Amino acid sequence: MRLFLREQRPLILIYALQLVLTSVVYWLDGYRNLANSLYAALLSGCLLLAYLVYRYITNRTFYRRLEEPSTSLQDFTDVKPGSPLSEGLHHLLKAQYRYYLSEIHEQQSKVEAHLHFINQWVHQMKTPVSVIHLMVQNEDDPRSVAIEDEIDRLRKGLEMVLYTARLDTFEHDFYVETLDLEKLVRSVTSSQKRLFIRRKVFPQIEIEGDLSIASDEKWLSFVLVQIVTNAVKYTVKENAKVQFHGYVRDKDTVLEIADEGIGIPESDLPRVFDPYFTGENGRRFQESTGMGMYLVKQICGKLGHRVELESKIGKGTTVRIVWS
């Protein structure tokens, strides 16, 4: 209603000025019958009021849609045009909406084609990486060991690219099942044994009781690999430990991964889960991409798990995954 009155304000003002001007002209011409003048003004006002009521009723949905915020792009299709202006605007919005949909579909097709290319490229790159690994896995000389280390780093980089590309289509690529927490942790630590050996860091697993969780094994394993990689990467002293502690806390199942690394500066903690944020430690360790913890947060959120992080400089970092 307010928008309608604001739009009709100039018309009402012009009408009032015209009524006053007409009355003044008749007054100057010698017409002095005030009762007839007021009666004519009343009739004219009633006609104006009837016109305004008719105009509002016929355009009521149009004005309401303009005043209320839209919750969907299709909201304007409920509007019933009641005047040439509203009808023209309605047709314009429909044309713009069709154009917008065509642009969105075109961009979606491009994104899907790009993701398909990324997936294919990653899978193709895995083949030569596996071949190189087979060529050097039985060699013990320093050169072969260095090659295997680089292969491991390359494999993790490819996995990160693949999982990042699949994140937007997560709903089509996950399967929730009941998992044994200790078995899962031991599987992940076993897959990362070269990393532990190379950095002379040792995993220590302590799972209280037979804890089971509901999650997707593939995605959760990737999450744990990212946490373990960071824990080992930022542990500079030898013979340090990465502790895996599973327990129940207030009906929640918790997996706590604590390292003895350099810790995260307090100023960087609020941005640890931001994409591409490497912080102060990232400038000291050039291998940092800033995507590991971002993916951990995103994937756990999609799986319905909570992520908690605590860290102190010089004492290490603790990451907790919580299943409610």
C-alpha positions in Angstrom: 0.0 0.0 0.0 2.8 2.5 0.9 4.5 2.0 -2.5 1.1 2.5 -4.3 0.5 5.8 -2.3 4.0 7.0 -3.1 3.5 6.4 -6.8 0.1 8.1 -6.8 1.3 11.1 -4.7 2.1 13.3 -7.8 -1.4 12.5 -9.2 -3.1 13.5 -5.9 -1.0 16.7 -5.7 -1.8 17.7 -9.3 -5.5 17.0 -8.7 -5.5 19.2 -5.5 -3.8 22.0 -7.3 -6.2 21.7 -10.3 -9.1 21.8 -7.9 -7.8 24.9 -6.1 -7.0 26.6 -9.4 -10.5 25.9 -10.8 -12.1 27.2 -7.7 -10.0 30.4 -7.8 -10.9 31.0 -11.4 -14.6 30.7 -10.6 -14.2 32.9 -7.6 -12.5 35.7 -9.6 -15.3 35.4 -12.2 -17.8 36.3 -9.5 -19.2 32.9 -8.6 -19.7 32.9 -4.9 -21.8 29.8 -4.2 -19.6 28.0 -1.7 -21.9 25.0 -1.1 -22.1 24.1 -4.8 -18.3 24.4 -5.0 -17.8 22.1 -2.1 -20.3 19.7 -3.5 -18.5 19.6 -6.8 -15.2 19.1 -5.1 -16.7 16.2 -3.1 -18.0 14.5 -6.2 -14.7 15.0 -8.0 -12.8 13.7 -4.9 -15.1 10.6 -4.8 -14.3 9.9 -8.5 -10.6 10.2 -7.8 -10.9 7.9 -4.8 -12.8 5.4 -6.8 -10.1 5.5 -9.5 -7.4 5.0 -6.9 -9.2 2.0 -5.3 -9.7 0.4 -8.7 -6.1 1.0 -9.6 -4.9 -0.5 -6.4 -7.1 -3.6 -6.5 -6.1 -4.4 -10.1 -2.4 -4.0 -9.3 -2.4 -5.3 -5.7 -0.3 -8.4 -6.4 2.1 -6.3 -8.4 2.7 -3.8 -5.6 2.9 -6.5 -3.0 5.6 -8.3 -4.9 7.6 -5.1 -5.3 7.4 -4.4 -1.6 8.1 -7.9 -0.3 11.6 -9.4 -0.7 11.8 -12.3 -3.1 12.8 -15.7 -1.8 12.9 -17.3 -5.3 13.7 -16.3 -8.8 10.2 -17.6 -9.9 8.3 -15.4 -7.4 7.4 -12.8 -10.1 5.4 -15.4 -12.1 2.7 -15.2 -9.4 2.1 -11.5 -10.3 -1.1 -10.8 -12.3 -0.5 -7.7 -14.4 -3.3 -5.2 -14.1 -2.1 -2.2 -16.1 0.1 -1.7 -19.3 3.0 -0.7 -17.1 2.9 -3.8 -14.8 2.2 -6.0 -17.8 5.2 -4.6 -19.7 7.4 -5.0 -16.6 6.1 -8.6 -16.1 7.1 -9.5 -19.7 10.5 -7.9 -19.3 11.2 -9.9 -16.1 10.1 -13.1 -17.8 12.4 -12.4 -20.8 15.3 -11.6 -18.4 14.6 -14.7 -16.4 14.7 -16.9 -19.5 18.0 -15.2 -20.5 19.4 -15.7 -17.0 18.4 -19.4 -17.1 20.1 -19.9 -20.4 23.3 -18.2 -19.1 23.2 -20.4 -16.0 22.8 -23.6 -18.0 25.6 -22.6 -20.3 28.0 -21.9 -17.4 27.0 -25.1 -15.6 27.8 -27.0 -18.8 31.2 -25.4 -18.9 31.9 -26.1 -15.3 30.8 -29.8 -15.7 33.0 -30.1 -18.7 35.9 -28.6 -16.8 35.4 -30.9 -13.8 35.1 -33.9 -16.2 38.4 -32.9 -17.7 40.1 -32.5 -14.3 38.8 -35.9 -13.2 40.1 -37.6 -16.4 43.4 -35.8 -16.2 44.0 -36.8 -12.6 43.2 -40.4 -13.4 45.6 -40.3 -16.4 48.3 -38.8 -14.2 47.9 -41.6 -11.6 49.1 -44.2 -14.2 52.6 -42.8 -14.8 52.9 -42.0 -11.1 52.2 -45.7 -10.3 54.6 -46.9 -13.0 57.4 -44.7 -11.6 56.7 -46.0 -8.1 57.0 -49.6 -9.3 60.3 -48.8 -11.0 61.9 -47.5 -7.9 60.1 -49.3 -5.0 62.7 -52.0 -4.7 65.7 -49.6 -4.8 67.3 -48.4 -1.6 69.8 -45.8 -2.8 69.3 -42.2 -1.8 68.2 -41.2 -5.3 65.4 -43.8 -5.5 64.2 -42.9 -1.9 64.1 -39.2 -2.9 62.1 -40.1 -6.1 59.6 -42.1 -4.0 59.2 -39.2 -1.6 58.4 -36.9 -4.5 56.0 -39.5 -5.9 54.2 -39.6 -2.6 53.9 -35.8 -2.6 52.7 -35.8 -6.2 50.1 -38.5 -5.4 48.7 -36.4 -2.5 48.6 -33.4 -4.7 46.6 -35.3 -7.4 44.2 -36.6 -4.7 43.7 -33.0 -3.4 42.8 -31.8 -6.9 40.4 -34.7 -7.4 38.6 -34.2 -4.1 38.4 -30.5 -4.5 36.8 -30.9 -8.0 34.3 -33.4 -6.6 33.4 -31.3 -3.6 30.6 -29.4 -5.4 29.0 -32.7 -6.5 29.5 -34.3 -3.1 25.9 -35.4 -2.8 26.3 -37.7 -5.8 29.5 -39.3 -4.6 29.2 -40.5 -1.0 28.0 -43.6 0.8 27.4 -43.6 4.6 28.1 -46.8 6.5 29.0 -47.9 10.0 32.8 -47.9 10.4 35.1 -49.2 13.1 37.0 -46.2 14.2 40.2 -48.0 15.3 40.3 -50.0 12.1 39.9 -46.8 10.0 42.7 -45.0 11.9 45.1 -47.9 11.6 44.4 -48.1 7.9 45.1 -44.4 7.4 48.3 -44.4 9.5 49.5 -47.5 7.5 48.9 -45.8 4.2 51.1 -42.9 5.5 53.9 -45.0 6.9 56.5 -43.6 4.4 55.6 -40.1 5.6 56.0 -41.1 9.3 59.3 -42.9 8.6 60.7 -40.0 6.5 60.1 -37.4 9.1 60.9 -39.8 12.0 57.5 -39.2 13.6 55.6 -42.1 15.2 51.8 -42.6 15.4 50.4 -43.6 18.8 46.8 -45.0 18.6 44.6 -45.2 21.6 40.9 -46.0 21.0 38.8 -46.5 24.1 36.5 -49.5 23.6 34.9 -50.6 20.4 33.9 -47.2 18.9 31.8 -47.2 15.7 30.9 -44.2 13.6 28.6 -43.5 10.7 30.4 -41.9 7.8 31.8 -42.3 4.3 35.0 -44.2 4.4 36.6 -42.7 1.3 35.9 -39.1 2.2 36.7 -39.5 5.9 40.0 -41.2 5.0 40.9 -38.3 2.8 40.1 -35.9 5.8 42.3 -37.9 8.1 45.2 -38.0 5.6 45.1 -34.2 5.4 45.2 -33.8 9.2 48.0 -36.4 9.5 50.0 -34.7 6.7 49.8 -31.4 8.4 50.6 -32.9 11.8 53.8 -34.6 10.5 54.7 -31.7 8.2 54.8 -29.2 11.0 56.6 -31.4 13.5 60.3 -30.6 13.2 61.8 -32.5 16.1 62.7 -36.2 15.6 61.1 -39.0 17.5 58.0 -37.0 18.1 54.6 -38.6 18.3 51.2 -38.0 16.6 48.6 -39.3 19.0 45.2 -40.6 17.9 42.8 -40.8 20.8 39.2 -42.0 20.3 36.7 -41.6 23.2 33.2 -40.8 24.1 32.4 -37.2 25.3 28.8 -36.5 26.4 27.3 -39.1 24.1 29.5 -37.8 21.2 32.2 -39.9 19.7 35.4 -38.0 19.4 38.6 -38.7 17.5 41.5 -36.5 18.7 44.6 -36.1 16.6 47.4 -34.3 18.6 50.9 -33.6 17.3 54.0 -32.2 19.0 54.7 -29.7 16.2 55.5 -26.0 16.1 51.9 -25.0 16.7 49.8 -22.3 15.0 50.1 -18.6 16.0 47.0 -17.3 17.8 46.5 -14.6 15.2 46.2 -17.3 12.5 43.7 -19.6 14.3 40.5 -17.8 13.1 41.5 -18.2 9.5 42.9 -21.8 9.6 39.9 -23.1 7.7 39.9 -20.4 5.0 40.8 -21.5 1.5 44.4 -20.8 0.4 45.3 -19.4 3.8 48.8 -20.5 4.8 49.6 -18.0 7.5 52.9 -17.6 9.2 53.7 -21.3 9.2 53.0 -21.4 5.4 55.8 -18.9 4.8 58.2 -21.1 6.7 57.1 -24.3 5.0 56.9 -23.7 1.3 54.9 -26.9 0.7 51.8 -25.4 2.2 48.8 -24.9 -0.2 46.3 -23.6 2.3 43.7 -26.1 1.1 44.1 -29.0 3.4 42.2 -27.7 6.5 39.7 -26.0 4.2 38.8 -29.3 2.6 38.7 -30.9 6.1 36.2 -28.4 7.3 34.1 -28.5 4.1 34.0 -32.3 3.9 33.2 -32.8 7.6 30.4 -30.2 7.3 28.9 -32.1 4.4 29.2 -35.4 6.3 27.6 -33.9 9.4 30.7 -34.0 11.6 32.1 -31.2 13.7 35.7 -30.1 13.6 37.5 -28.5 16.6 41.0 -27.2 16.6 43.3 -26.0 19.4 47.0 -25.0 19.1 49.8 -23.5 21.2 53.0 -22.2 19.8 55.8 -24.6 20.5 53.5 -27.3 22.0 51.6 -28.6 19.0 48.1 -28.7 17.5 45.1 -30.8 18.4 42.3 -31.5 15.8 39.1 -33.2 16.9 36.5 -34.7 14.7 33.2 -35.1 16.6 30.3 -37.4 15.7 27.0 -36.5 17.4 
